[in-house]
Amino acid sequence: MLLRPPSLQQGDSVYILSTARKVSLPEIQFALDTFKSWGLNVLIGKTIGAEHHQFAGDDKLRTEDFQYALNNPDIKAIICARGGYGTVRMMDELDYTQFTRNPKWICGFSDITYLHTHITNTLGIQTMHS
């Protein structure tokens, strides 16, 4: 049976980042406005607006940004703003120790499916393909 992270409540913090392709702040403004209208506290990752070729920053930045969100107990959901390609390039560097102690929703699609598969099959924690 899979462990289900807690449901989001008003006032919870969600962290928006990109583990793959670059994305600008104006491109995600609608999502920011929507999450805020639901009463969520929206935090923007360092990868939003970052560029390295087609990626949202280099592999190191994307890994560090995702690791920060995994480790931060105040963040209740990690929203991956864009798929594409790039997530697999950082997967071997991630440490899920804190995340398994404090599960949170991992949300995204496309290239993020790699995260969903790993977290669900290896760690036994539900994620949200969205």
C-alpha positions, 0 to 999 in steps of 0.5 A: 500500500502506498503512503499518501502525503497529507492533503493541502490546506489553506496556508500551506506552502507549495514550491514551483520549480522546473527540473527539466526545460526552462520556463519564465515567470510570466509563463506560470503567472496563471498558476501562481494566481490560481494557487494563491486564490486557493489560499496557498502560499506560493514559493518560486524556485531558483530554476524559474527563469534560469536558462542553460541551453534548453534547461531551467539552469544547469544540472547542478542548479536543478538538482539543488533546487529540487533537493531544497524543496524535498528537504524543506518540511514547510513545503507541502507540495512540489509543483514541476512547472514544465516537463520536456527533458532534463529530469533524468540528468539529476536523478542519481544526485538526489537524496530522499532521506528527508522526503521519506520522513516528511512526504509531500506531493510531487506534481508534474507530467511528461519528463517528471514521470521519471520522478513519479515512477521512482518515488512510487515504486522505490519509496512507496509514496504517492505522487500526482501526475498533473 
